[in-house]
């Protein structure tokens, strides 16, 4: 246990954790959800909910990881009074596997689009041509799989260098680069005729659009953005050094997710409003709507490439955290060398992602109910695993882990203020469980 890896510096820890948090969810979903749900009103609600609810849940995961000093399964065994709690760890690892399976496919698409932009592929294309080009690409089957494999190899390449030399070094470069690209893209958009409308879409508060569902959406988005419930934050928590403040790391990373999402909105929506195309989110926005619009901007060729590089950086730093959770689990539980654990993780995700990619082909048999495997892994992990695991973590840390232990972790042995610990513990005990349960039931009903 003594020679377990850690992140080398606070900046390194923050970039790696922010790397996990800032992902596809921030770029293609958050700005849209914000725009549809009251713009700045949503951003305010999101920030308040994140500070009051999500951060205590994140802190529960960090506490389990840093105290447990092991992978997402073993950390539960180490901190919980009863071994049964480790079932939550298994659930989180299962969530990690599901989420990575479809994440790698999308990350592969971003590589294909970097390639296509470099070939100048999107200039003068109509929306209809773009639609059919994307559909053909996905339906080809082998091409998305090829890019997915390349993405997995890149992942493995970083992970085989280890936590500090691999993940941390990569994040220290990619997160600032991602931020700079976003600032630049938002800057270029300042000259677009639709800038004011695009900016107003996410920055003008419209309280009349806020309903009970807005709050549920903000919660779901916030949990997903902070990578809660999928083993990643327990694993990364175990790499945070003893003296670092878990609370300040959580607050900084949370605010970074909001900032990145707002910048993504400013980079994306001015074009959408300038050309009066329908506002969309998810894969449609990024892979169908945007490419021909970006190609029209001054410097469109470079902008298209940069945008997909940005998407790739966001996906890679996120997938590293998920894959690392699996690798740490295999290394420590099977007591094998990291290289072998990496091979197992690679093989496992290769199989799952291949099925996910195939499930997107027309008339694919890889369906669960009426959802393709691709959509199912996404919705099952976000709607079921995430809330159940999140609930388990706050209850465990709030009620069953000795209070002195939690205090020790949240104040980093007395280095940081006690009132913050008291407040967080109160939220973990009384508020978070009720809110998460409510969100879970609401999610099932709707
Ligand atoms: N936070 C990531 C995103 O916004 C998604 C994620 C969820 C990553 C769970 C890891 C674990 O895209």
Boltz pocket constraint, residues with backbone or C-beta under 6 A from the ligand:
constraints:
  - pocket:
      binder: B
      contacts: [[A, 20], [A, 21], [A, 22], [A, 23], [A, 24], [A, 25], [A, 26], [A, 99], [A, 223], [A, 224], [A, 225], [A, 226], [A, 227], [A, 228], [A, 230], [A, 232], [A, 318], [A, 321], [A, 322]]
      max_distance: 6.0
